[in-house]
Amino acid sequence: MKFRPNAALSLLLAALLTAFSSCAQSAGNADEPAGASQPAGAGDAADTPAPETAPEEDADDFSEYMPAGDFDGYEFCILKSPDISWCLDEVWAEGITGEAYTDAIYNRNARIGDNLNIVITQYDGGVDAAIKSSVAAGDDAYAIAYPSLSSAAALGSQDLLVDLLKREEFHLDMPWWDSAATDYLTVAGRLFFAENEINIQYDEATWVLYFNKDLVTRYTLDNPYELVRENEWTMDRMHDMMSAVAHDENGNGEMDAPEDYFGFSTHSGSYVGMLSGAGESLVLPDGEGAYVSNLASERMLLVAEKIGSILNDNVATVLPDRFKGAATSNNQWAINTFYNGHSLFYGEVIGKFADLREMENDFGLIPFPKYETAQEFYTCEVLNSALGYVMPRSVADKNRAAVITEALAIDSHGDFMNAYLDTTITGKSIRDEDSREMLQIIFEYRVYDLGDIFGWGGISGAYAGAVNAGSENFASSAKKIEKVFTKSMEKSIKAYAEADGT
């Protein structure tokens, strides 16, 4: 598992940035952000290749890769979970609506449908059960599917999915496939699930940090954009800024909503989001095809202590289960605090942009902070609930399904991705050129955490619990899951290695 910056998205986002000269004058070199170590388990920093660039004249010409064929009216059915409320996850559209994003989906499907003589349909339902049923019956009901990453990991261990590395039709090193996902999600030499641009929900499921510009100005705080550019955006700087804003506005002697002001509003997902930002992960490759828990490493202990100081700050940080008026599972409470201008930072995913479009206070977007300036990259994690691309083993003609997949993915890298990035995200949600620059960094250096995706031994919950237990108890808390982690991980590795995958 070797970390590679996502050069494809860098090129596409860079194209969007060229229209904003003010950003270009002030941003510096956004392709190579200063500072930070590689994500844990990604290899030595010296071995990490610089972001690749392609000749400008060839950047959008991938016609030589576009497959051709006549599939005689074949129904290419895409199995997908029902629509997710907090993100864009469509792969099919009924017709032209005037909305750039959905129109791009419809036009893409129509082009490929005409070119390959197929009919593209979508079935929304319980993906896991449907794949299991389809494989058991051999009914060839679905050509491809989109379960969550965690579900895909489990389906792969049950030998229900095709190993994508075995399909010569796929060009996994090309920009319509997410190279980071391919690298991280290859387990035991098998790639049972990946990410391509047919469905960009994994972009929507990438962790980011929003900040309130008005509060930055009111409290004369450092400009977060400049801190990122100057390699000074660290957890310590974030915590200092949080503390400067948080206070008991109504004077009742306790921090509550809606009157008081907070430094950071989020939910439990930030435990792993902040860990990824620090360049760490829950697990590390052992060099022999398996993984080890990273909870007991020396740097992890230091990072966890810093994360705990932020998330357990009961004055500056608001988590739903800790404050008056917020139910344990009510994540909407966190966004409301930020939306109403009473929180400096808000930790969530890009898909939550849509909920902030009508926000009165001006806001910006930055990556999660580094642990220390010595890190090489700012890194943001993709949620384990992001949808991943899979091909069920029940597919009768896998060559046909792969050819159509590749055609859809290649076509998606054009108008569809432009409609998403230029219109849906930058046109409707992002309010300034600086956030566009930050988005480039976030997409280019995102990571996937196998510990969070596979959930071996309950390691995610154990890590969060250990953070809350405090630094003096972290090592002992982490050690409690070692045996069950190892057993669970080894079971997955064995299942992946023995799976047929064809």
KOLLO-933287 format. One record per residue (C-alpha): y negated, z negated, x; residue number from 1; chain. Coordinates in steps of 0.5 Angstrom, whole numbers. Layout:
BEGIN
> v	w	u	num	cadena
> Y	Z	X	NUM	A
...
! end
This chain:
BEGIN
> v	w	u	num	cadena
> 0	0	0	1	A
> -6	2	4	2	A
> -13	2	1	3	A
> -17	9	0	4	A
> -24	10	-2	5	A
> -24	14	-8	6	A
> -27	20	-6	7	A
> -27	24	-12	8	A
> -31	20	-16	9	A
> -36	19	-10	10	A
> -37	26	-11	11	A
> -38	27	-18	12	A
> -42	21	-18	13	A
> -46	23	-13	14	A
> -48	30	-16	15	A
> -51	25	-22	16	A
> -55	22	-17	17	A
> -58	28	-14	18	A
> -63	28	-20	19	A
> -66	22	-19	20	A
> -70	22	-13	21	A
> -73	15	-13	22	A
> -66	13	-12	23	A
> -64	17	-7	24	A
> -71	15	-3	25	A
> -69	7	-4	26	A
> -61	7	-4	27	A
> -60	8	3	28	A
> -52	11	4	29	A
> -49	9	-2	30	A
> -42	12	0	31	A
> -41	7	6	32	A
> -44	0	3	33	A
> -45	-4	9	34	A
> -41	-10	10	35	A
> -34	-13	7	36	A
> -27	-13	9	37	A
> -21	-9	6	38	A
> -18	-11	0	39	A
> -12	-16	2	40	A
> -6	-12	3	41	A
> -10	-6	4	42	A
> -8	-5	12	43	A
> -13	-6	18	44	A
> -20	-4	17	45	A
> -20	0	23	46	A
> -14	4	19	47	A
> -18	5	13	48	A
> -21	13	13	49	A
> -28	14	11	50	A
> -30	17	4	51	A
> -27	24	4	52	A
> -32	29	3	53	A
> -31	36	1	54	A
> -35	43	2	55	A
> -41	43	-4	56	A
> -39	50	-6	57	A
> -32	48	-7	58	A
> -33	41	-10	59	A
> -32	44	-18	60	A
> -27	50	-16	61	A
> -20	48	-17	62	A
> -18	54	-21	63	A
> -12	55	-16	64	A
> -9	49	-18	65	A
> -9	51	-26	66	A
> -2	52	-28	67	A
> -1	58	-33	68	A
> 5	59	-38	69	A
> 7	60	-45	70	A
> 10	55	-49	71	A
> 11	58	-55	72	A
> 7	53	-60	73	A
> 11	47	-57	74	A
> 8	40	-60	75	A
> 5	36	-54	76	A
> 5	29	-57	77	A
> 1	24	-53	78	A
> 4	17	-55	79	A
> -2	12	-55	80	A
> -4	5	-57	81	A
> -8	4	-63	82	A
> -16	5	-61	83	A
> -18	-1	-57	84	A
> -25	-4	-59	85	A
> -28	-6	-53	86	A
> -27	1	-49	87	A
> -27	9	-50	88	A
> -19	11	-50	89	A
> -19	17	-54	90	A
> -14	23	-51	91	A
> -15	27	-58	92	A
> -21	29	-63	93	A
> -20	32	-69	94	A
> -26	37	-69	95	A
> -33	38	-66	96	A
> -38	32	-68	97	A
> -44	33	-64	98	A
> -42	27	-60	99	A
> -41	30	-52	100	A
> -35	25	-50	101	A
> -31	27	-56	102	A
> -33	34	-57	103	A
> -31	35	-49	104	A
> -24	32	-51	105	A
> -23	37	-57	106	A
> -26	43	-53	107	A
> -21	41	-47	108	A
> -15	40	-51	109	A
> -17	47	-55	110	A
> -17	50	-48	111	A
> -11	48	-45	112	A
> -8	49	-52	113	A
> -10	56	-52	114	A
> -8	58	-45	115	A
> -1	55	-45	116	A
> 0	56	-53	117	A
> 1	49	-55	118	A
> -1	44	-60	119	A
> -3	38	-57	120	A
> -3	32	-62	121	A
> -3	24	-61	122	A
> 1	19	-64	123	A
> -2	12	-64	124	A
> 3	6	-65	125	A
> 7	0	-61	126	A
> 8	4	-54	127	A
> 13	0	-51	128	A
> 17	-1	-57	129	A
> 17	7	-59	130	A
> 18	9	-51	131	A
> 25	4	-52	132	A
> 27	7	-58	133	A
> 26	14	-56	134	A
> 29	14	-49	135	A
> 35	10	-53	136	A
> 36	16	-58	137	A
> 34	21	-53	138	A
> 30	24	-59	139	A
> 24	27	-54	140	A
> 19	25	-59	141	A
> 13	24	-54	142	A
> 11	28	-48	143	A
> 7	23	-45	144	A
> 5	16	-46	145	A
> -1	11	-45	146	A
> 2	3	-45	147	A
> -2	-2	-41	148	A
> -1	-3	-34	149	A
> 3	-9	-35	150	A
> 7	-6	-40	151	A
> 8	0	-36	152	A
> 11	-4	-30	153	A
> 16	-7	-35	154	A
> 18	-1	-37	155	A
> 19	2	-30	156	A
> 24	-4	-29	157	A
> 28	-2	-35	158	A
> 29	5	-32	159	A
> 25	8	-38	160	A
> 20	12	-34	161	A
> 20	18	-30	162	A
> 18	17	-22	163	A
> 12	21	-22	164	A
> 13	22	-14	165	A
> 19	27	-16	166	A
> 15	32	-20	167	A
> 13	37	-16	168	A
> 8	40	-21	169	A
> 3	34	-20	170	A
> -2	34	-14	171	A
> -3	27	-14	172	A
> -8	27	-8	173	A
> -13	31	-12	174	A
> -19	28	-15	175	A
> -16	29	-22	176	A
> -11	23	-20	177	A
> -14	16	-18	178	A
> -12	16	-11	179	A
> -13	8	-11	180	A
> -8	7	-17	181	A
> -3	12	-13	182	A
> -3	8	-7	183	A
> -3	1	-10	184	A
> 2	2	-16	185	A
> 7	5	-12	186	A
> 13	0	-12	187	A
> 19	1	-8	188	A
> 18	8	-6	189	A
> 17	9	-14	190	A
> 11	11	-18	191	A
> 13	10	-25	192	A
> 5	9	-28	193	A
> -1	12	-25	194	A
> -8	14	-27	195	A
> -11	21	-28	196	A
> -17	23	-32	197	A
> -14	25	-39	198	A
> -15	18	-41	199	A
> -21	15	-37	200	A
> -20	8	-40	201	A
> -18	5	-33	202	A
> -26	7	-32	203	A
> -28	3	-38	204	A
> -23	-3	-36	205	A
> -26	-4	-29	206	A
> -29	-11	-27	207	A
> -37	-11	-26	208	A
> -43	-16	-26	209	A
> -49	-15	-31	210	A
> -55	-18	-29	211	A
> -62	-20	-33	212	A
> -68	-17	-30	213	A
> -73	-21	-34	214	A
> -70	-27	-31	215	A
> -70	-24	-24	216	A
> -77	-23	-25	217	A
> -79	-30	-28	218	A
> -75	-34	-23	219	A
> -78	-30	-17	220	A
> -71	-28	-15	221	A
> -68	-23	-10	222	A
> -67	-16	-12	223	A
> -59	-16	-13	224	A
> -60	-8	-12	225	A
> -63	-10	-5	226	A
> -58	-15	-4	227	A
> -52	-10	-5	228	A
> -55	-5	0	229	A
> -57	-10	5	230	A
> -50	-13	5	231	A
> -53	-20	3	232	A
> -49	-20	-4	233	A
> -45	-26	-3	234	A
> -42	-31	-7	235	A
> -47	-36	-4	236	A
> -53	-32	-6	237	A
> -50	-31	-13	238	A
> -49	-39	-14	239	A
> -56	-40	-11	240	A
> -59	-35	-16	241	A
> -55	-38	-22	242	A
> -57	-45	-20	243	A
> -65	-43	-20	244	A
> -64	-41	-28	245	A
> -59	-45	-31	246	A
> -63	-51	-35	247	A
> -63	-56	-41	248	A
> -68	-52	-45	249	A
> -68	-56	-51	250	A
> -68	-63	-47	251	A
> -62	-66	-51	252	A
> -58	-68	-45	253	A
> -53	-63	-45	254	A
> -52	-55	-44	255	A
> -50	-52	-50	256	A
> -52	-46	-54	257	A
> -57	-42	-56	258	A
> -63	-45	-53	259	A
> -61	-47	-46	260	A
> -61	-42	-40	261	A
> -54	-41	-36	262	A
> -53	-37	-29	263	A
> -47	-34	-31	264	A
> -43	-33	-37	265	A
> -36	-30	-37	266	A
> -29	-31	-39	267	A
> -22	-33	-36	268	A
> -22	-26	-33	269	A
> -27	-27	-28	270	A
> -22	-31	-24	271	A
> -18	-25	-22	272	A
> -25	-21	-22	273	A
> -28	-25	-17	274	A
> -22	-26	-13	275	A
> -22	-18	-12	276	A
> -29	-18	-11	277	A
> -28	-23	-5	278	A
> -23	-18	-2	279	A
> -17	-22	-4	280	A
> -11	-21	-8	281	A
> -6	-25	-11	282	A
> 0	-22	-7	283	A
> 1	-18	-1	284	A
> 6	-13	2	285	A
> 11	-16	7	286	A
> 12	-10	11	287	A
> 19	-9	8	288	A
> 18	-6	1	289	A
> 17	-13	-2	290	A
> 11	-17	-3	291	A
> 9	-25	-2	292	A
> 5	-29	-5	293	A
> -2	-30	-2	294	A
> -4	-36	-5	295	A
> -3	-40	1	296	A
> -6	-36	6	297	A
> -12	-39	10	298	A
> -17	-35	7	299	A
> -15	-35	0	300	A
> -16	-43	0	301	A
> -23	-42	3	302	A
> -24	-36	-3	303	A
> -21	-40	-8	304	A
> -26	-46	-6	305	A
> -32	-42	-7	306	A
> -30	-39	-14	307	A
> -28	-46	-16	308	A
> -35	-48	-14	309	A
> -38	-42	-19	310	A
> -33	-42	-25	311	A
> -33	-50	-25	312	A
> -40	-51	-25	313	A
> -41	-54	-32	314	A
> -49	-53	-31	315	A
> -50	-46	-29	316	A
> -43	-43	-32	317	A
> -41	-42	-39	318	A
> -34	-41	-41	319	A
> -32	-40	-48	320	A
> -27	-46	-48	321	A
> -32	-51	-44	322	A
> -39	-51	-48	323	A
> -41	-54	-55	324	A
> -40	-48	-61	325	A
> -35	-44	-57	326	A
> -28	-43	-59	327	A
> -23	-43	-53	328	A
> -21	-35	-55	329	A
> -28	-33	-57	330	A
> -30	-29	-51	331	A
> -36	-26	-56	332	A
> -40	-32	-54	333	A
> -40	-31	-47	334	A
> -43	-24	-49	335	A
> -48	-27	-54	336	A
> -51	-31	-49	337	A
> -53	-26	-44	338	A
> -55	-21	-50	339	A
> -60	-26	-52	340	A
> -63	-27	-46	341	A
> -60	-34	-44	342	A
> -56	-32	-38	343	A
> -57	-29	-31	344	A
> -51	-26	-30	345	A
> -45	-23	-35	346	A
> -38	-22	-32	347	A
> -34	-17	-36	348	A
> -32	-9	-36	349	A
> -35	-3	-36	350	A
> -33	-2	-43	351	A
> -38	-7	-45	352	A
> -44	-3	-44	353	A
> -43	-1	-51	354	A
> -45	-8	-53	355	A
> -51	-8	-49	356	A
> -54	-2	-51	357	A
> -59	-5	-56	358	A
> -60	-11	-52	359	A
> -68	-13	-52	360	A
> -68	-16	-44	361	A
> -67	-10	-39	362	A
> -61	-11	-35	363	A
> -58	-8	-29	364	A
> -51	-7	-26	365	A
> -48	-9	-20	366	A
> -41	-10	-16	367	A
> -38	-17	-16	368	A
> -40	-21	-10	369	A
> -37	-21	-3	370	A
> -34	-28	0	371	A
> -38	-26	6	372	A
> -42	-21	9	373	A
> -36	-19	14	374	A
> -33	-16	9	375	A
> -33	-8	9	376	A
> -33	-6	2	377	A
> -35	-9	-5	378	A
> -29	-8	-9	379	A
> -28	-9	-17	380	A
> -21	-10	-20	381	A
> -18	-6	-26	382	A
> -16	-10	-31	383	A
> -8	-11	-32	384	A
> -9	-9	-39	385	A
> -12	-2	-37	386	A
> -8	4	-40	387	A
> -4	8	-35	388	A
> 0	15	-35	389	A
> 7	15	-36	390	A
> 12	20	-38	391	A
> 18	17	-42	392	A
> 25	19	-39	393	A
> 27	22	-46	394	A
> 23	28	-45	395	A
> 28	34	-45	396	A
> 23	39	-41	397	A
> 20	35	-36	398	A
> 17	41	-32	399	A
> 14	43	-38	400	A
> 11	36	-40	401	A
> 9	36	-32	402	A
> 5	42	-32	403	A
> 1	41	-39	404	A
> -1	34	-36	405	A
> -3	37	-30	406	A
> -7	43	-34	407	A
> -10	37	-38	408	A
> -12	33	-32	409	A
> -15	39	-28	410	A
> -19	41	-34	411	A
> -21	34	-35	412	A
> -25	33	-28	413	A
> -30	38	-31	414	A
> -34	38	-37	415	A
> -30	32	-40	416	A
> -31	27	-34	417	A
> -39	30	-34	418	A
> -39	28	-41	419	A
> -37	21	-40	420	A
> -41	19	-34	421	A
> -47	23	-35	422	A
> -48	22	-43	423	A
> -44	17	-45	424	A
> -45	12	-39	425	A
> -51	14	-35	426	A
> -54	17	-41	427	A
> -53	12	-47	428	A
> -52	5	-43	429	A
> -55	5	-36	430	A
> -62	4	-36	431	A
> -64	6	-29	432	A
> -62	10	-23	433	A
> -60	4	-19	434	A
> -55	2	-23	435	A
> -52	9	-23	436	A
> -52	8	-15	437	A
> -48	1	-16	438	A
> -43	5	-21	439	A
> -42	10	-15	440	A
> -40	4	-11	441	A
> -36	0	-16	442	A
> -31	7	-18	443	A
> -30	9	-11	444	A
> -28	2	-8	445	A
> -24	-1	-14	446	A
> -17	-4	-13	447	A
> -11	-6	-17	448	A
> -7	-13	-16	449	A
> 0	-12	-17	450	A
> 0	-20	-18	451	A
> -4	-19	-24	452	A
> 0	-13	-27	453	A
> 7	-15	-26	454	A
> 5	-23	-27	455	A
> 11	-25	-22	456	A
> 12	-32	-23	457	A
> 6	-33	-27	458	A
> 2	-32	-21	459	A
> -5	-31	-25	460	A
> -4	-37	-29	461	A
> -2	-41	-23	462	A
> -8	-39	-19	463	A
> -13	-40	-24	464	A
> -10	-47	-25	465	A
> -10	-48	-18	466	A
> -18	-46	-17	467	A
> -19	-51	-23	468	A
> -15	-57	-19	469	A
> -20	-56	-13	470	A
> -19	-55	-6	471	A
> -15	-61	-4	472	A
> -10	-59	-9	473	A
> -10	-52	-8	474	A
> -4	-51	-3	475	A
> 1	-56	-7	476	A
> -1	-52	-14	477	A
> 0	-46	-11	478	A
> 7	-48	-8	479	A
> 10	-50	-14	480	A
> 11	-43	-16	481	A
> 14	-40	-10	482	A
> 21	-40	-12	483	A
> 20	-37	-19	484	A
> 15	-32	-16	485	A
> 20	-30	-11	486	A
> 26	-29	-16	487	A
> 21	-25	-21	488	A
> 19	-20	-15	489	A
> 25	-19	-12	490	A
> 28	-17	-19	491	A
> 23	-12	-20	492	A
> 24	-9	-13	493	A
> 31	-9	-14	494	A
> 30	-6	-21	495	A
> 25	0	-19	496	A
> 30	1	-13	497	A
> 36	2	-17	498	A
> 32	6	-23	499	A
> 34	13	-24	500	A
> 27	16	-25	501	A
> 29	23	-27	502	A
! end
